[in-house]
Amino acid sequence: MFTDETLDCVGIESLWRKSQQLTQESRGCQTKAVNRAEAEVQAVDTAVNGSQTEPQDQLTERLLAFLTRREAEPPGLDQFLARVEGMVIRELAKNAKSHAFDGFHVNWEDQSQLVSCLHCLKHPSAQDQGLHVTSVSWNCTGSVVACAYGRYVCVCVCVCVCVRDHPLLKVYRVCTGVDDGDWGTEASYVCTWNVDRRGLDPKQADLVIDVGTAVMAVSFHPARPSLIAGGLYSGDVVVWDTSKSQDPVVAQTGLSAESHREAVYQVAWVPLEKRGEFGVLSACSGGRVLLWTLDPDPGTLVLHAGYALITQQVPHSSSSTHTKARGSSHVGITSLALSPWDPDTFLVGSEGGLLLKCAFSSQTPAAVPPSQDQERDSSLVLKAPAVFSFQPRRSPIHAIHCSPFHRNLFVSVGTDGLAHLHSLLQASPLRSLRVSDAYVFDVSWSPSRPLVFAAATGQGVVQIFDLGGRSARPAATVEHGGGGEAATCLAFNATNTDLLAVGHVDGTLDIWRLSSDLTEQGPRETARLDQLADQVAE
């Protein structure tokens, strides 16, 4: 029933393995090639330096050996040293407390000339007419100088000098004031030179402005180098623009009831309330000080404020003699100066010797005589600016200048030949220095040396004083080569402080270069100026 049977082999392939082989994939990746570079660095060669001192014990041995060599010492040296030791120690102690040589520096270099003349500028037409340099001013860049031409009365002053009991008579030509002849209508000039220009011709000005009458004062604008304000003998105030060679007149006051009626002796630029704007301040011999502003419309100057100095309104009892003598007359103004420290303060000097401190903010009405009060425009209310009177003099005051280094110090000069150093806090001068035997016409502080000022004299020289020196004599003298012609005006260059311009009655304008001794500030110089200002007048 059951039998063996052999059957063929049957094989079944694996579907799972085959499916796994079908789903396998090959992948491969390779990074980018790395860039390689070789570089070499080499150090800078170095050097090793060394020093060696002798051991302390060797120095001690050598010193002891020197001291023990009795044979090298002069005989009696020990006795002498023992005898003077106490005296030397006392003197050294005194020197340690002394201030005699404070601020003194030894100058091992050769002494240079204190002043040297760079240029002697002339305008041939002005010299042919016999005109004098009446005013000089530098522009704000320090490269251009302007001078005004007018005329002064010149007289001879005789000075008798005794030398070894032999009197010598010296005659000086000096100026006494403005000539009141018919030259007031004579044509005049304002000339400018650029002293930095190559090929400067001293006889050919860069710009010549023709003016119909004598020009008594000029002043460059403190910020705009081409503007010049001028005061004329006719009473007009003019502003010129030197960049306009054809018609340089920018503005002019003209003839009106509000303008000056006498010669304008001083002009100055005054900062106004609006920052960056300036007005022109003018002063005349009629006692008026007027402040003008430039009108946007060209050709006019608008009166901004007016002040009148009347003798009866001058403060301080020292002016009582002038009040009795002149009543309520005007104070004839001959000089004016602005305070660089206080914009409300200005100083005025008169032909009668009055020296007054004034304020722009004064609200006191001026006591103008009725006859003149009716003539002027009622819209102009003149103020009495005088707030303090200094000790008056018996001669006219020609120039005043405030110190740029101390708020209370100023110097004044006049026909008495003296330079008076004043403080705004005291009526009497702190110090008076003899400048000349003739008149002194102008004075100016140095813009770089607190203790130095210069004065122009009627003897034709400019005296430069150093208040820090022990002697009252001038530190330097600038002599004009024209033979004693009076020096009428001067001006330091505030930018190039080594330049000094000096005008003379012979129509020449000299440009001098000052040495470093007169321009470089020394140690403790400002402190000395403070001590000088704190002194009490005798």
C-alpha positions in Angstrom: 0.0 0.0 0.0 2.7 2.3 0.7 5.6 2.4 -1.7 8.7 4.6 -2.0 8.8 7.1 -4.8 11.6 9.4 -5.8 10.7 12.9 -7.0 12.7 15.7 -8.6 14.1 18.6 -6.4 12.1 21.7 -6.4 13.8 25.1 -5.6 12.1 28.4 -4.5 14.0 31.6 -4.9 13.9 34.2 -2.1 12.0 37.2 -3.1 13.1 39.2 0.0 16.8 39.0 -0.8 16.2 39.9 -4.4 14.1 42.9 -3.4 16.8 44.1 -1.0 19.5 44.0 -3.6 17.3 46.0 -6.0 16.8 48.8 -3.6 20.5 49.3 -2.7 22.2 52.4 -4.3 25.8 53.5 -4.2 26.8 57.0 -3.1 30.1 58.8 -2.9 31.6 62.3 -1.9 34.9 64.1 -2.1 36.1 67.4 -0.4 37.7 70.2 -2.4 41.4 70.2 -2.7 43.1 72.1 0.1 45.2 75.1 -1.1 48.6 75.2 0.5 51.3 77.8 0.3 54.7 78.1 1.9 56.0 81.5 3.3 59.1 82.5 5.2 59.6 85.2 7.9 62.9 86.6 8.9 63.5 88.7 12.0 65.2 92.1 11.8 68.8 92.2 13.0 69.1 93.2 16.6 71.9 94.6 18.5 72.6 94.4 22.2 74.1 97.3 24.0 75.2 97.4 27.5 76.9 99.7 30.0 78.7 99.1 33.2 79.5 101.3 36.0 82.2 100.9 38.5 81.2 99.3 41.8 80.4 101.7 44.6 83.2 100.4 46.7 85.7 101.3 44.0 84.4 104.9 43.8 84.6 105.2 47.5 88.2 104.0 47.5 89.2 106.4 44.7 87.5 109.3 46.5 89.3 108.5 49.8 92.5 108.1 48.0 92.1 111.6 46.5 91.3 113.1 49.9 94.2 111.5 51.6 96.7 112.8 49.1 97.9 115.7 51.2 100.7 116.5 48.9 98.3 117.7 46.2 96.4 120.2 48.4 97.6 123.8 48.5 98.9 124.8 51.8 96.3 126.4 54.1 93.3 125.0 52.2 91.8 123.3 55.2 92.0 126.4 57.3 90.5 128.6 54.6 87.5 126.2 54.1 86.9 126.0 57.8 87.0 129.8 58.1 84.5 130.6 55.2 82.2 127.6 55.6 79.7 129.4 57.8 79.7 132.5 55.6 79.1 130.6 52.4 76.2 128.6 54.0 74.6 131.8 55.1 74.8 133.4 51.7 73.5 130.2 50.0 70.5 130.3 52.4 69.8 133.9 51.4 70.1 133.1 47.7 67.6 130.3 48.1 65.0 132.8 49.4 65.8 135.6 46.9 63.7 136.3 43.8 66.1 138.7 42.2 66.7 136.4 39.1 63.2 135.0 38.7 62.3 134.8 35.1 65.9 135.5 33.9 67.2 133.2 31.2 70.7 133.4 29.9 70.9 134.1 26.2 73.9 132.4 24.8 73.1 133.4 21.2 74.3 136.6 19.6 72.2 139.6 20.4 70.0 140.5 17.3 68.8 143.9 16.4 65.7 144.7 18.2 64.0 146.5 15.3 64.6 146.6 11.6 62.8 148.5 8.8 61.2 146.3 6.2 59.4 148.9 4.0 59.1 152.7 3.7 55.8 153.1 1.9 54.9 156.4 0.1 52.2 157.8 -2.1 53.8 160.4 -4.4 50.7 162.4 -4.9 50.1 162.8 -1.1 53.7 163.8 -0.6 53.5 166.4 -3.4 50.5 167.9 -1.7 52.3 167.9 1.6 49.7 165.6 3.3 50.5 163.7 6.5 49.7 160.2 7.6 46.9 160.7 10.1 45.8 157.1 10.8 46.9 153.5 10.1 45.2 150.1 10.5 45.9 146.4 9.7 43.3 144.1 8.3 42.2 140.9 10.1 44.5 138.7 8.0 47.5 140.8 9.0 48.7 141.1 5.4 47.2 144.5 4.3 47.9 147.8 5.9 45.8 151.0 5.2 46.8 154.6 5.9 44.8 157.8 5.8 46.2 161.1 4.6 45.3 164.5 6.1 47.1 167.4 7.6 48.3 168.7 11.0 49.7 172.1 11.9 53.4 171.8 12.4 55.4 174.1 14.6 58.9 174.2 15.9 59.6 173.4 19.5 63.0 174.4 20.9 64.6 172.3 23.6 67.8 173.5 25.3 70.1 170.6 26.3 73.2 171.2 28.4 76.2 169.0 27.7 79.2 169.6 29.9 77.9 173.2 30.6 77.5 173.9 26.9 73.9 174.5 25.9 72.8 172.8 22.7 69.6 174.0 21.0 67.6 171.2 19.4 64.6 172.1 17.2 61.9 169.5 16.8 59.0 169.7 14.3 55.9 168.7 16.1 52.1 168.7 15.4 49.7 170.8 17.5 46.4 169.8 15.9 44.4 170.1 12.7 44.9 173.1 10.5 41.6 175.1 10.2 42.5 176.6 6.9 40.8 176.0 3.6 42.7 172.7 3.1 39.6 171.0 4.6 38.2 170.9 1.1 41.5 169.6 -0.4 41.4 166.1 -2.0 43.0 163.4 0.0 43.6 159.6 -0.1 43.3 156.3 1.6 46.0 153.8 0.4 46.5 150.1 1.0 49.6 147.9 0.6 49.8 144.1 0.8 53.1 143.6 2.6 53.1 139.9 1.9 53.0 140.4 -1.9 56.1 139.6 -3.8 57.6 142.5 -5.7 56.0 145.1 -3.4 56.6 148.6 -4.8 56.9 151.0 -1.8 56.0 154.0 -4.1 53.0 152.3 -5.7 50.0 151.4 -3.5 47.9 148.4 -4.3 44.8 150.5 -4.0 44.3 154.3 -3.9 40.9 155.6 -2.8 40.4 159.3 -3.7 38.5 161.2 -1.0 37.1 164.8 -1.4 38.4 165.9 2.0 41.0 165.0 4.6 40.7 161.6 6.2 41.4 161.7 9.9 40.8 158.1 10.9 40.6 154.6 9.4 39.8 151.2 10.9 39.6 147.8 9.2 36.6 145.5 9.9 37.5 142.9 12.6 36.2 139.9 10.5 35.9 141.1 6.9 39.3 141.9 5.5 38.1 144.2 2.7 36.0 146.7 4.7 37.4 149.9 6.0 35.6 152.5 8.1 36.8 156.1 7.8 36.2 159.4 9.5 36.5 162.6 7.5 37.3 166.2 8.4 34.0 167.2 7.0 32.2 165.1 9.6 31.2 162.3 7.3 31.6 158.6 8.2 32.4 156.3 5.2 32.7 152.6 4.7 34.9 151.4 1.8 35.2 147.9 0.2 38.8 147.4 -1.1 37.6 144.5 -3.3 35.8 147.0 -5.5 38.4 149.0 -7.3 36.0 151.0 -9.4 33.5 152.3 -6.8 34.8 151.2 -3.3 32.2 153.4 -1.3 29.8 151.0 0.4 28.0 153.4 2.7 28.3 157.1 3.8 26.5 159.2 6.3 26.1 162.3 4.2 24.9 165.7 5.4 22.0 165.5 7.8 20.8 166.8 11.1 21.9 163.6 12.8 25.4 163.4 11.5 28.6 165.0 12.8 29.2 168.6 12.1 32.8 168.7 13.1 35.9 166.6 12.2 35.7 162.9 13.0 38.8 162.0 14.9 38.1 158.4 15.8 36.2 155.4 14.2 35.9 151.9 15.5 33.9 148.7 14.8 31.6 147.7 17.6 29.9 144.3 18.0 26.1 144.6 17.9 23.4 142.6 19.7 23.1 140.2 16.8 26.1 137.9 16.8 28.5 138.4 14.0 27.3 141.9 13.1 29.2 145.1 13.7 28.4 148.8 13.7 30.7 151.8 13.2 31.4 154.0 16.3 32.5 157.6 15.5 33.6 160.5 17.7 34.0 164.1 16.8 35.4 167.3 18.3 31.9 168.5 18.9 31.3 166.1 21.8 29.2 163.5 20.0 29.7 159.8 19.8 27.5 158.1 17.3 26.9 154.4 16.5 26.0 153.6 12.9 24.8 150.4 11.3 25.1 149.3 7.6 21.7 149.5 5.9 20.8 146.5 3.7 20.2 149.1 0.9 23.6 150.1 -0.3 24.9 153.5 0.2 23.6 154.5 3.6 24.6 154.3 7.2 21.7 154.3 9.7 22.1 155.9 13.1 21.6 153.3 15.8 22.4 155.3 19.0 23.8 158.7 19.9 25.7 160.1 22.9 26.7 163.6 23.8 29.4 164.6 26.4 28.4 167.8 28.2 30.7 169.4 30.8 28.0 169.9 33.3 27.1 166.2 33.2 30.7 165.0 33.7 30.8 163.1 37.0 33.4 163.5 39.8 34.4 166.7 41.5 37.7 166.9 39.7 35.9 168.3 36.7 34.3 171.2 38.6 36.9 173.6 37.2 36.0 172.7 33.7 32.3 173.1 34.4 32.7 176.6 35.8 34.9 177.7 32.9 32.8 176.3 30.1 29.3 176.0 31.6 27.2 173.5 29.6 29.5 173.3 26.5 30.4 170.2 24.7 33.5 168.2 25.6 35.8 168.2 22.6 36.6 164.6 21.9 40.1 163.9 20.6 40.5 160.2 21.4 38.4 157.1 22.0 39.1 153.5 23.0 36.9 150.4 23.4 37.3 147.9 26.2 38.1 144.4 24.8 36.7 142.9 28.0 33.5 144.7 28.6 31.3 145.5 25.5 29.5 148.1 27.5 32.5 150.2 28.3 34.4 152.8 26.2 36.9 155.5 27.2 37.0 159.1 25.9 39.8 161.7 26.0 39.2 165.4 25.4 41.1 168.4 24.2 40.7 170.0 27.6 42.4 167.1 29.4 39.3 165.2 30.6 39.6 161.4 30.7 36.2 159.7 31.0 34.8 156.2 31.4 31.5 155.8 29.5 28.8 153.2 29.1 26.7 152.4 26.1 23.9 151.3 28.3 23.4 154.7 29.8 19.8 156.0 29.8 20.5 159.5 31.1 19.4 162.2 28.6 22.1 164.5 27.5 21.6 168.2 28.4 22.0 169.5 24.9 21.7 173.3 24.6 18.2 174.3 23.4 19.5 176.0 20.2 21.1 172.8 19.1 18.2 170.6 20.4 15.8 172.4 18.1 18.1 171.8 15.1 18.4 168.1 15.4 15.8 165.5 14.6 13.5 164.9 17.6 13.6 161.2 16.9 17.3 161.1 18.0 17.6 161.1 21.8 21.2 161.7 22.8 22.4 160.0 26.0 25.0 161.2 28.5 27.4 158.2 28.7 30.0 159.4 31.2 29.9 157.3 34.4 33.4 158.0 35.9 36.0 160.7 35.6 39.7 160.1 36.0 42.2 162.7 37.2 42.1 165.4 34.5 45.2 166.9 32.9 46.1 170.3 31.7 46.7 169.4 28.1 44.9 167.5 25.3 44.8 163.7 25.4 45.7 162.4 21.9 45.3 158.6 22.3 44.0 155.9 24.6 44.4 152.2 24.4 43.1 149.4 26.6 45.3 146.4 27.6 44.4 143.2 25.8 45.8 141.2 28.8 44.1 142.9 31.7 40.5 144.1 32.0 41.3 147.1 34.2 44.4 148.6 32.6 44.8 151.2 29.9 47.4 153.8 28.8 46.9 157.4 27.6 49.2 159.9 26.0 49.0 163.6 25.1 50.8 166.9 24.7 52.5 166.6 28.1 55.0 164.1 26.7 54.0 161.4 29.3 52.5 158.0 29.1 50.1 157.5 32.0 49.2 153.9 33.0 45.7 153.8 34.5 43.4 151.4 36.2 39.6 151.6 35.7 39.2 151.3 39.4 41.2 154.4 40.4 41.1 158.0 39.5 44.8 158.7 39.6 47.3 157.0 37.2 49.3 154.1 38.6 52.5 155.2 36.9 53.7 158.0 34.5 56.6 157.5 32.2 58.5 160.2 30.3 58.2 159.4 26.6 59.3 162.6 24.9 60.2 166.2 25.3 57.6 166.9 22.6 54.1 165.8 22.1 53.0 162.1 22.1 50.4 161.4 19.4 49.6 157.7 19.6 50.0 154.7 21.9 49.3 151.0 21.6 49.8 147.9 23.7 51.7 145.0 22.2 49.3 142.2 21.1 51.8 139.5 22.3 53.7 141.0 25.3 51.5 141.9 28.3 54.0 144.4 29.7 55.0 146.2 26.4 53.5 149.2 24.8 54.7 151.7 22.1 54.2 155.4 21.8 54.7 157.7 18.7 56.3 161.1 19.5 56.6 164.5 17.9 60.4 164.0 17.8 59.9 161.4 15.0 60.8 158.3 17.1 58.7 155.5 18.6 59.5 154.5 22.1 58.8 150.9 23.1 58.5 150.4 26.9 58.7 147.3 28.9 56.9 147.7 32.3 58.7 144.6 33.6 62.1 146.2 33.4 63.9 147.8 36.3 64.5 151.0 34.4 62.0 153.6 33.3 63.9 154.1 30.1 62.5 152.7 26.8 63.4 149.1 26.0 63.8 150.0 22.3 63.7 153.1 20.1 62.4 153.1 16.6 64.0 156.0 14.7 62.6 157.4 11.4 65.1 158.0 8.7 63.5 161.2 7.5 65.2 163.5 9.9 63.0 164.0 13.0 59.6 164.2 11.2 56.9 163.7 13.8 55.4 160.2 14.2 51.6 160.8 14.2 50.2 157.2 14.4 51.2 153.6 14.9 49.6 150.2 14.9 50.8 146.7 15.9 49.9 143.8 13.7 47.6 141.5 15.8 48.1 138.5 13.4 51.8 138.9 12.6 52.9 140.3 15.9 56.4 141.1 14.9 55.2 143.9 12.5 54.7 147.5 13.5 53.4 150.3 11.2 54.3 153.9 11.9 53.0 157.0 10.0 54.8 160.3 9.8 54.0 163.9 8.9 56.3 163.7 5.8 53.7 161.3 4.3 55.7 158.1 4.8 54.5 154.9 6.3 57.3 152.7 7.8 56.9 149.0 8.4 59.2 147.7 11.2 60.0 144.1 12.2 60.4 143.5 15.9 62.8 140.9 17.3 61.7 138.1 19.5 62.8 140.1 22.6 59.9 142.4 22.0 57.3 139.9 20.8 57.8 136.6 22.8 56.1 136.6 26.2 58.4 135.8 29.1 57.7 133.7 32.2 55.4 135.2 34.9 54.8 138.2 32.7 51.0 138.0 33.1 51.5 137.7 36.9 53.6 140.8 36.9 50.9 142.7 35.0 48.3 141.6 37.7 50.6 142.9 40.4 51.0 146.2 38.6 47.2 146.5 38.3 46.7 145.8 42.0 48.9 148.7 43.0 47.4 151.7 44.7 48.0 155.0 43.0 50.1 157.4 45.0 
